[in-house]
Amino acid sequence: MNYEERLENVAVLGAAGKMGSGIVLLVAAEMADLALRPENRSRKYVLHAVDVSQRALSGLMRYLREQARKSAEKRIVALRKTYADRSELVSNGEIIEAYINDVLDVVRPTTTLEAAAEASVIFEAAPESLDLKLKLLTVAGADNPREPWVFTNTSSIPIQEVDAKAKLGGRLMGFHFYNPPAVQKLVELIRGQTTRSEVAEFAETLAKKLRKTVVSSRDVAGFIGNGHFMRDSLYAISETARLGRERTFVEAVYMVNRVSQDFLVRPMGIFQLIDYVGLDVCQCILRVMDPRLPGQGLQSPLIDRLLALGVKGGQNHDGSQKDGFLSYKGGRPAGVYDPDRKSYTPLDSIQAACDAALGPLPEPALPWKAAVRHPAKDDALAGFFGKLEGLKTLGADLACRYGARSREIGLGLVSDGVAAAAEDVNTVLLTGFFHAYGPINDYFKAKVEK
Ligand SMILES: NC(=O)c1ccc[n+]([C@@H]2O[C@H](COP(=O)([O-])OP(=O)(O)OC[C@H]3O[C@@H](n4cnc5c(N)ncnc54)[C@H](O)[C@@H]3O)[C@@H](O)[C@H]2O)c1
């Protein structure tokens, strides 16, 4: 079966979720493009979009329609060529409608898992629970004579473990899209020990066709992305506890969050990022990583405590941010959660004093947006961090220690063989987390206080 034949019958499990819906969009568009080629006209391309929620599947179809329209509007010149033999399609509007229908025509929304049994390729994007993933993957297991190839979007669970438990015999590979899959360039590909080479080759080809930046990660719980993010988060939490001995917890959270954004020139502060991902998701990932990487202390009693108090983060259906470590107004942080008082302390009441304690930023300022657009980004960052080190303020000290720890985490991923090279770690942070610079850099000397 070649690439085009294999993509004739596809299933996405958890199709209406955050990741699943993006995967359906990308793969259905690729399938529609294949279907539109004259040599494939006799083939019938079908994508089974499987989800437990009928309501969410209706939302998925609306999302696909909107996104297919946007894509068609952008690609109208190329689509005119594609539909050149359809003389009845004259206006741009008609061509756009034809393309939307061709993409939607591929997708079969269903709540029946068995529909996936006839697929040759299955993308699994169900919630991060090994038990649930194994239950769903029985559809692809040893009893399925089609022997489908399975690509799991797991953020943390080792591929070989899933392959063995689901009895997939090397037909499983980690295809880790970043959120949202249709926008994020990065895909981490993870081969299990027994992943067949033809499965890996297909994954590489598909990722290229989807114009993704591919980084291969070794099959270690958390892979590269969460291997860095989880340890970075735990460091921030430990710094908050350290700072919290002299200040209140609320002040410490604000300060570490601000340092990790403004002083480290990152797109958002670490607690805002944890909120964005969801405290529940972070807890899930840590619970996968900790027992598989014993002795590294990959737990957070603070995250457990906040979740027990109902503080979750994550997004509402309309994409707006839910409150977590921080509360949000108009998408911007407005307060910090105080677990003792079980309420949010407004930033207004602490910000000025905390900023004064942190001290100023180096001059000229280098906000993240300016850094990523800077024509001489590396020099600008080197200048900014050089001055930061010279400031000898609390903010500068926290930032330099943080940058050094982030670097140490990155180097650890390389020395443990999770990443093949420093460049891979940096690519994951640059493209998957939109950092302006990779953690393995010369800006911060690796002096980390234990
Ligand atoms: N959200 C992220 O930022 C992100 C990033 C990368 C990878 N991931 C990984 O992607 C996977 C999916 O995460 P998500 O954030 O999209 O989750 P989600 O909760 O948004 O979506 C999961 C979907 O699965 C469906 N579902 C639940 N039980 C099901 C069942 N028994 N059968 C069929 N469908 C079922 C749900 O209805 C939901 O639509 C997880 O493994 C996660 O770790 C998530």
The ligand as an SDF file (V2000), in Angstrom:
LIG
                    3D

 44 48  0  0  0  0  0  0  0  0999 V2000
   -4.3390   20.1720   24.5540 N   0  0  0  0  0  0  0  0  0  0  0  0
   -3.0410   20.2570   24.3300 C   0  0  0  0  0  0  0  0  0  0  0  0
   -2.4240   21.3180   24.4730 O   0  0  0  0  0  0  0  0  0  0  0  0
   -2.2970   19.0550   23.8360 C   0  0  0  0  0  0  0  0  0  0  0  0
   -1.0960   19.2520   23.1440 C   0  0  0  0  0  0  0  0  0  0  0  0
   -0.4210   18.1390   22.6320 C   0  0  0  0  0  0  0  0  0  0  0  0
   -0.9270   16.8690   22.8700 C   0  0  0  0  0  0  0  0  0  0  0  0
   -2.0990   16.7160   23.5840 N   0  0  0  0  0  0  0  0  0  0  0  0
   -2.5760   15.3510   23.7790 C   0  0  0  0  0  0  0  0  0  0  0  0
   -3.6300   15.1210   22.8610 O   0  0  0  0  0  0  0  0  0  0  0  0
   -4.5810   14.2070   23.4200 C   0  0  0  0  0  0  0  0  0  0  0  0
   -5.9390   14.8740   23.4060 C   0  0  0  0  0  0  0  0  0  0  0  0
   -5.9040   16.0410   24.1830 O   0  0  0  0  0  0  0  0  0  0  0  0
   -6.9730   17.2240   24.0130 P   0  0  0  0  0  0  0  0  0  0  0  0
   -6.4110   18.3810   24.7400 O   0  0  0  0  0  0  0  0  0  0  0  0
   -7.3490   17.3640   22.5870 O   0  0  0  0  0  0  0  0  0  0  0  0
   -8.2050   16.6040   24.8360 O   0  0  0  0  0  0  0  0  0  0  0  0
   -9.7360   17.0260   24.7390 P   0  0  0  0  0  0  0  0  0  0  0  0
  -10.3180   16.6910   26.0430 O   0  0  0  0  0  0  0  0  0  0  0  0
   -9.8740   18.4290   24.1990 O   0  0  0  0  0  0  0  0  0  0  0  0
  -10.3170   16.0570   23.6200 O   0  0  0  0  0  0  0  0  0  0  0  0
  -10.5100   14.7050   23.8010 C   0  0  0  0  0  0  0  0  0  0  0  0
  -11.7090   14.2800   22.9750 C   0  0  0  0  0  0  0  0  0  0  0  0
  -11.8510   12.8730   23.1590 O   0  0  0  0  0  0  0  0  0  0  0  0
  -13.2280   12.5900   23.2950 C   0  0  0  0  0  0  0  0  0  0  0  0
  -13.4100   11.3240   24.0040 N   0  0  0  0  0  0  0  0  0  0  0  0
  -13.3660   11.0700   25.3490 C   0  0  0  0  0  0  0  0  0  0  0  0
  -13.6010    9.7640   25.5790 N   0  0  0  0  0  0  0  0  0  0  0  0
  -13.7780    9.1870   24.3610 C   0  0  0  0  0  0  0  0  0  0  0  0
  -14.0820    7.8710   23.9530 C   0  0  0  0  0  0  0  0  0  0  0  0
  -14.2510    6.8850   24.8290 N   0  0  0  0  0  0  0  0  0  0  0  0
  -14.2130    7.6370   22.6300 N   0  0  0  0  0  0  0  0  0  0  0  0
  -14.0570    8.6290   21.7070 C   0  0  0  0  0  0  0  0  0  0  0  0
  -13.7930    9.9070   22.0620 N   0  0  0  0  0  0  0  0  0  0  0  0
  -13.6420   10.1810   23.3660 C   0  0  0  0  0  0  0  0  0  0  0  0
  -13.7980   13.7680   24.0430 C   0  0  0  0  0  0  0  0  0  0  0  0
  -15.2070   13.8880   23.8460 O   0  0  0  0  0  0  0  0  0  0  0  0
  -13.0200   14.9290   23.4110 C   0  0  0  0  0  0  0  0  0  0  0  0
  -13.6990   15.4600   22.2940 O   0  0  0  0  0  0  0  0  0  0  0  0
   -4.0590   13.8680   24.8070 C   0  0  0  0  0  0  0  0  0  0  0  0
   -3.3210   12.6840   24.7430 O   0  0  0  0  0  0  0  0  0  0  0  0
   -3.1660   15.0590   25.1290 C   0  0  0  0  0  0  0  0  0  0  0  0
   -2.1640   14.7250   26.0620 O   0  0  0  0  0  0  0  0  0  0  0  0
   -2.7960   17.7840   24.0450 C   0  0  0  0  0  0  0  0  0  0  0  0
  1  2  1  0
  2  3  2  0
  2  4  1  0
  4  5  1  0
  4 44  2  0
  5  6  2  0
  6  7  1  0
  7  8  2  0
  8  9  1  0
  8 44  1  0
  9 10  1  0
  9 42  1  0
 10 11  1  0
 11 12  1  0
 11 40  1  0
 12 13  1  0
 13 14  1  0
 14 15  2  0
 14 16  1  0
 14 17  1  0
 17 18  1  0
 18 19  2  0
 18 20  1  0
 18 21  1  0
 21 22  1  0
 22 23  1  0
 23 24  1  0
 23 38  1  0
 24 25  1  0
 25 26  1  0
 25 36  1  0
 26 27  1  0
 26 35  1  0
 27 28  2  0
 28 29  1  0
 29 30  1  0
 29 35  2  0
 30 31  1  0
 30 32  2  0
 32 33  1  0
 33 34  2  0
 34 35  1  0
 36 37  1  0
 36 38  1  0
 38 39  1  0
 40 41  1  0
 40 42  1  0
 42 43  1  0
M  CHG  2   8   1  16  -1
M  END
$$$$
